[in-house]
Amino acid sequence: MKFPWTKVAVIALLLFTVTKTNGLPLSLLGEGVEPWNAETTGVITERLDKINFPFEVKYNADVFNHIKRYTTAGYRDAEHILGRTSVYFPIFEHYLSLYQLPSELKFLPMVESALIPDIKSYAGAAGLWQFVPVTARYFDLSINNHVDERLNPYEATEAAVKLLAYLYREFQDWALVMAAYNCGAGRVQRAIKQARCNNYWDILPYLPKESRKYVPAFMAATYLVKHYEDHGLTPKYPSYDLQNTEVYRVYDYLRLYDISQKCDLNFAEVKRLNPGYVNNYIPQSKAGHLLALPASASGAFKRFLAEKGIESTKAAMPEGTFKSTYKVVAGDRLETLAMLFNCSLEDLMAWNGFRTAEVTVNQSITVYFPKKPVAKP
């Protein structure tokens, strides 16, 4: 997917190439150094050499053109993309860790969607990972009049990681996996047959035009995150409430507007955190739906649930214990948390009213610890 580079930025580049400093490596901002000369390319190549890509790398013109686009004409868009990494990278890291895939794959949605969770393409793809409906449903994402789980950052990410794992089992090469993610496994298989080899860089002429630039775009996105400071870029972070969130699994019907009113939250921010609820309400579900809210609203949300007669936990406090909470971090599993807290998996599920042993990053869970006996004098 192409990035929304603005016409204004392009015009500004043409008019102010001589004076603009954003986009040049800081080491090359000396007087008289023109942007993207041979020395600039050399410095960027040295930096790329030190990045741990999960595949064999080659540097063609597309790699440098994507980097140039990020750091010159599109630098304002790039700064906003960098800011959004604070919201979405923990989610990507969580599911990549759960499925034991390379953490570097977290850069892929930068290419797909510029980290805009509700973006839709002309081809009908949607969300951070740009699922088309048929693929989304194959990986158990619901699309109906109530929800579009392609737009839910948590559920869409788990589905995307499952798809990436499936493609890797077929191709055993992450560059080929990325090409297949972009244009389909069938087209990559045909390209391999036509090229009579399975090296991504050798089959490029046989791939669709957009797919030829896909891996270079991924390399450029990775470079941007690791070296934006060298180009004078400053991430434009979202509000603190969008960055510091808690996630709840909700089984009952709830309206996003009611939640925002009762928790004194900006409705636009609640909607931005939960774009998958197309009609602004969470439908009732036995499996439950994920709801993300600013962490600052945790107490108010639990009071709101209590007012509606919805218990946030389903078990009474065990005798001789005290209540605590734990916020899930990337890679946590409920089974390992049970061992950490010296309780059973069944205990954790009962204390939190979980119907499955699934947790996600930023989810707050209830834990009961035994009270320490009072020392006798």
Secondary structure, 3 states (H helix, E strand, C coil): CCCCCCHHHHHHHHHHCCCCCCCCCHHHCCCCCCCCCHHHHHHHHHHHHCCCCCCCCCCCHHHHHHHHHHHCCCHHHHHHHHHHHHHHHHHHHHHHHHCCCCHHHHHHHHHHHCCCCCCECCCCCECCCCECHHHHHHCCCCECCCEEHHHCHHHHHHHHHHHHHHHHHHHCCHHHHHHHHHHCHHHHHHHHHHHCCCCHHHHHHHCCHHHHCHHHHHHHHHHHHHHHHHHCCCCCCCCHHHHCEEEEEECCCEEHHHHHHHCCCCHHHHHHHCCCECCCEECCCCCCEEEEEEHHHHHHHHHHHHHCCCCCCCCCCCCCEEEEEEECCCCCCHHHHHHHCCCCHHHHHHHHCCCCCCCCCCEEEEEEEECCCCCCC
